[in-house]
Amino acid sequence: KQVNDTFGHLSGDRILRDVGALFLTRTRHEDIIARYGGDEFVLLVANAAASQAETLAARLCEEVAGLQWLLGGETVHIGVTTGVSSSALLQRPSVSQLLGAGDRDLYKNKWVRAHPSLDPEMYEYPSSRESKISELVEFPSRKFIVPERASGTE
């Protein structure tokens, strides 16, 4: 949002494309990466334990933090906050449950980053997008924009 507001939507879209391309190079062919909303991505990691997904998320955050862009004569860095959920931790997981759990974890992590001295266990982190998630599940014809993988990449 800050990039869009300061440098324009074309600059924000460029950064999102670059971040999406980085994610594609750091995931396996069987994983799925999709842009989900304005500046958010969903990464479905196949056959991985929750700890593996958390490790991947942390690594991607570090890599994105190391990127920089020259916009309007200024060097710009961005930060990333992640939310992780695992089908292994849910009985009969649904898409809605997985997205909801990941969303709650994302908001918790954003809150913790903004308030590092407070105990995160004392607060609830409701998802502000529950209706968006249920809408996605109710309308399965709605499509994600999924970047294509270059042939020969894994």
N, C-alpha and C positions, 0 to 999 in steps of 0.2 A: 504494500500500500504506500509506504513512504517513497519508494522508487517511482511508482506511478504518479504520485502527487508532486514530486520534485522534478522528475525528468521526463514524464509523459508515459503513456501506456505502451508505446512502441519499445521503450527501454525496458519496462517491466516485462513485456512479453519476451524480449530477447533474453533476459536473465532466466525466466522460466524455461525457455527452450534449452538454454545452456545447462541448467540444473537437471532437466529431464534427460538430456543427452548423457550427462555424468552418471545419473542413476542407471541408465541402460548399459553403460560400460561396466558397472559394478555389480550387476545382477546376472543371474544365470538365464539361459534361454527359456527354461520352464517357469520362471517367475514372471509376474505380470506387473507392469508399472502403468498407472493411468493418472492423468490430471483430473482431480476431483474438486471442482469449484475453482474459484479465482486463482488462488496461489497455493493450493494444496494438492498433494499427490497421494495416491493409495498404492502401496506396494504389497502384492500378495506373494509371499515367499513360500514356495512349495516344499513340502517334506522337511521342515525345519522346526527345531524345538524353540520355545519362547526365548531362551537365552541366546540362541543363534540369531533370531530376529532382532533382539535388543542390541547385540554386538554389531550387526549390520547397520542398524539405525544410528548407533553412536559413531561408527566409522563414516557413514555418509554425512552426518552433521559436521564432523571434523573436516572432511574434504570440502564441503560447501563453504565452511568458514575460511578456508585457505584460498578460495577463488576471489578474483577481483575483476572489476569492470571499469573502464574509463568512460564516464558519462558526463557530458557538459563540462569537460576539462577537470572533473573530479574523479578520484579513485574511490570506487564504491565497493564495500563488502556487505554481505548479508549474513544473517543468522538463520538457523533452522531449529524448530522444535518438533519433536516426534511424539507419537503415541503408538504403543504396541499392544496388540492383542493376539491371542493364540487359540486356535480351535482345540488344542489339546487341553485347555483349561476350562472348556465349556462342554456340558452334556448336550449332544445334538445341536451343534452350533449352526446358526443361520447367518446369512449375510448381514442382516440387520443387527444381530447380537455382536458379530465381529466388528462391524463398523462402529457400533455404539460403544463397545469397550475400548476400541482404539481412540475414538473421539474423546471419551472421558479421560483416558490416560494423557492424551495431547493437552487437554485443558488443564489437567493437574500439573503437568510439566511446565506449561506456560506460566501458571500461577506460582509454582515453586521458583522458577527463574526470576519472576518479578518480585517475590517476597522471600528471599533466601533465609532470613532469620526466623521465620515463623514455622511452626510445626505443621506440615502438610496433612498429617493424619487427623487433625482437628476439624477439617473442613470438608464439605461435599463439593464435588466438581460436576455440576450438571452439564450435560451437553446442550449447547444452544442450537444444535442442528438435528435434534431428534426427528422433527417433522421432515427435514430434508432427507434423512436416511430412510424413513418409512415411505416417503414419496418415491424414492429410487427403487425400493423393493416392490411397491405397489405397481409401478410402471416399468416392467422389465424391458420394454422396447426402447427405453431411454438408453443412449449409448455413451460410453466413455470415449474420450479421444485417447487412443493408445498410440504412442510413437512407434513407428516401424523400426524393427531391428535391421541393421545392415547385414546382408548375407555374409555368412562365415564368422559372425561374432558370437561369442558365448557369454 
